[in-house]
Structure formats: structure tokens, C-alpha cells
Amino acid sequence: MAIEVFNRYENKYLMDTEAFNGFYSRLMEHMEPDSNNKGGQFYVISNLYYDTDQHTLVRSSLSKPKYKEKLRIRAYGVPSPNAKVYLELKKKVFGLVNKRRTSLNLQEAYEFVHTGQPPAFREGMNRQVMQEIEYFLSRYQLRPMAYLAYDRIAMFCKGNRDLRITFDTNIRSRRYDLRLEAGDHGEQLMEPGQWLMEVKAEKTIPVWLSRLLSEQQMYRTSFSKYGNEYKKSIRYANQEKERILI
């Protein structure tokens, strides 16, 4: 069964393709590819983020509070209408990321968020997580707000599955066709050839990784995919207003 509850620290780093190639080769001395990346293939993650009409969740997140939360439906690739997806509640408290998710089929996930009422429980669902999501939905009036997809390479530390590193590129987003089954098209969120690396660990990172980050002059950054998509949408809206006024 896939892990459905995560508690870990996540540090993010931005780099270009040249830096990625060098860093990736060094990491492979200590890491092994995720099962979805065997043979060096990417796998696609697609997400549908929910928010209020006032963008309450993303605006709160961008203000860098001590506590923040978000809700999304996540799929691997482009799902069929009845494919298995994950409904995820992600929270961050004093830098510690807590992600809780349950598997549903896509239509069940849509209906759950739309009505606030969970589907009938069956084997494969996480009852506790569903209850937490139901409570979360009772606090907000949510609708699908943004689609985000990206190509991912992931790896685990040999002998220590608590350390996971992911590389995301070709991050694309849209605010139309807000259904996961509509395809993974969208506008680029970053410049071509840019990569987002995330180091995910339950505790401190190992000494070898700390040294490698220092040697390669990798410095932590703050980068939220949904947050940056929101800021991009605001800039676009302001440009459209200026164009109309000219």
C-alpha cells in the first residue's frame, strides 16, 4: 500500500540543466532511482488545486505564516475519468510538512470536494484522512482554481528510505480546462531548462549530502509551485487591465 501520511522537512533548490546533470551524477553514488524512474524515464505528476473565490489559501501561504494548508487532487499522468487518484491535505507547521492523503477514484474525489460529503467507505480508503478532509471542507467554500503538472525524477537514499530527493522540470499550469482528465497541457511556469530540486527528510540530512550541497554551491530557496502560479496569474491580469486601458 502507498504511504498515505508524511511528516518531513522539505528544502528546495533551483538550478539549470548543467547544474542538474552534475549534481544528479554525484547523487547516484548514494541514491537509487524511484521505481517509476527505472531506465531514466520521467514520470508526470498532475495536480488540481482548490481554493476560495478570494484565493484565501494561496494568499495566506504567500504571507509565510507559521501554519499553512492546501488541498489538491493528485494523479500520476493523465487519469481516465474513473482512475485512482489521491485527495491530499497538505499542511506546514514551523517548517515541518505534514501531508495526508487517501486514494479515491477521480469522480469520487471531485464529488467529495464539491459537496463536502465523503463517499461510502471501502477498502483502500483512509478513514482518518477522509474525516480530516471532511472537516477541512466544512471550513471553506472551495472550487478548482489551478492545474499544475510537471515531469519528475525521484530517488531514495540507499539504505535510508526516509531521505528522498526529487527533480521537477517542465512545470506547466493553466486556469482553464480545470479537470485532470483534460490533459497535461499548460503554460510554462519557469524558464526552459530550469529544475526544482526538493530534499525531503524526516530528520536532518546526512553529512555527505550537506557537504555535496556546499561543494556545488546549492542554496535553499522558497518556491511554491501553486504560489508562483498565483503570482503569475496576477501579473497577467494586471497586464490585461493595462492593455485595455491603453
N, C-alpha and C positions, 0 to 999 in steps of 0.2 A: 504493500500500500504506500502511496506517495505521502511524504511528510506534509502535515497539514497545519502545524503550529511551529513558528520560527521565532527565536529570540536571539538577536545578534546585533553586533555593531557593523555598520557599513561605511566604508571610506571610499570616496570617489576621486578619480583622476582622469584628466583629459589629455589626449595625445594624438599625434598624427600617425600616418601609416608606417613611416620609417621607425618611429619610436616603438610602435606596436610590434613590428617584426622583431626588433632586437630584444625587447622585453619578453615577448612570448617565448622565444627560443631559450632564454635564460630560465624562465619559469618551468619549462618542461623538464629541467633537471630534478625538480622537486614535486611536480604536479603530474596528474594524468587527466586526459580529456573526459568530459561528461559522456555518458553513453550515447547521447544524441549527437555528439560531435565526432564519432568514430570516423576515420578517414578524412578528417579535416573539414568536414562539411559544416556549414552554418545550420542553425535551426531558427525558425521565425517565431517570435512571440508577438501576439496581438492583444491589445487591451482596449476596453471601453470604460472610460472614467465617468463617474456620475458626480453631479454637483447640484447646488440650488440655482435658481434663476439669478441670484445675486452673487454667484461664484464664491459662496461662503467658505467652502473647504479649501480651495486653492489659495484664496486671498489670505486666509488665516495661516496656511502653511508658509507662504512667502514672507510673512511678518516674523518668521523664525521664533515661534513660541516654544516654551518648554515641552508642550504637549501638542501633537497634531495628528490628524487622522484622515483617511481617504478610503473610498470604496471603488472597486473596479471588478469587471468580469475579465478573466484572462483565458486565452486559448493558445494552443500551440499550432501554428499555421492558420489557415483559413478554415474555420469549422463549418460543417454541414449544419442545417437547422436543428438537428437532434443530437449533435455531437456532445461529448463530455467536455465541460469547461470548468473553470474554478471561479467561484464567487469569493472575493478576497476583501478582508477588512485589514487595513494596514495602519498601524499606529507607531508613533515615535515619541518616546518619553526620555528626556535628558540624554538624547543621543542613542538610546537603545531602541532598535527597531523590533516591533512585535507584529508578525504577520500571521493571520489566522484565516484559513480558507476551507471551503468544503466543495466537493465535486457535485455538480448538477448537470443535467443536460441544458443546452442553450436556451430553449424555450422556458424551462423552469426558472432559470436564472433571470431572464427578462421579466417574467411574471412576478417573481419574488420581489424584485426591486420596485416594480411598478405598483404593486398592490400593498407591499409591506407584509404580506402573508406567506409564510414558508410553504413549500409543497409537502405532501404527505411523506413522512419519514420512511426511508427504506435503507437497506444495507448499502454501504458505500458513502453515505452522507455522514457528516459530523454533527451530531445533535447539539453539542455545546456551542459550536461555532455558529450554527444556524440560529440559535437563541440570541447570541450576541449580535448577529447581524439584524435580526428582527428588532431588537431594542434600538440599535443604531438608526434603522429606517424609521422608527417611530419619532425620532428627534428631528428629522429633516424631510423636506419635500424635495426629492431628487429626480433628476431626469438625465438621460445620456447627454454628455457635454462635449467630450473629445475622444477621438480614436487615436491610438498610438501603436505603431508596430516597429520592430527592429530585428536585425539579424544578429544572432548571438553565438559566441563561442564561450564555453564554460569549462572549468576544470576544478578538480578537487586535489587537495594535498595528499600525497602518497602516505598512507598510514594514519591520516588525520582528516576524517570527513567533515570535521567541524569548520575547516578552512576551505572556502570556496571563492574562486575568482572568476568574474565574468567580463567579457568584452562585447560591447554593443556598438554596432555601426549601422549606417543607412537608416537612421531614425527618421520615420516619416509620420505625419499627423494630418488629420482632417477634422473639420467640424460640419461635415455633411455625410450622407450615407452612414449614419451612426448605428450600424448593425455589423457585428463581427463577420457574418456570412457574406457581406457585400464585397469582400476582397481586401487586400492589404495595401492598397494604393494610398498615396497622400503626398503632401509637400515635405521637402527636406527640412528637418529641424536644425541641423548643423551643416557646416561647410563640408563638401565632399572630402573623403579621406580622413575624417575625424573619427576618433574612437573614444568611448566612455568605458573606463575600467572601474569595476567595483570590487573591493576586497571585503569579504563578508566573513566574520569570525565571531564565535560565541564569547571569546575572551580576548586576550592580547594576541597580536600576530607573532609568529616565530622570529627569532633573531635573524635567520638567513634572509627572510623577506624584508625586514626592516633595513638591513644592510643593502639589499638589492635596490630598494626604493631610493635610498640615499645615493648610491653609486650612479643610478640612472637619472638623478635629479627629478624625481617624481614628487610632486607636491599635491597635497589634498586640496580639493575644491568643493564648492557647493553647487550641485547640479541636479535639479529635479526635472525629469522629463515633462511631467504634466505642468509644473510651474513655468518652465521655459516656453512650453506650447502656449500657455495662457498669456504670457507677456508678449509673445509673437502675435497672437490674435489681437491684443490691444493695440500694438503698433500698427497692424494692418487696418484696423477700424479707424484709427486716427488719421492714417494716410488717406483713406477713402473719404473722410469728412473734409480734409483739406482739398482733395481733388474736386469735390462737389462745390466747394465754396469759391474755387478759382474761376 
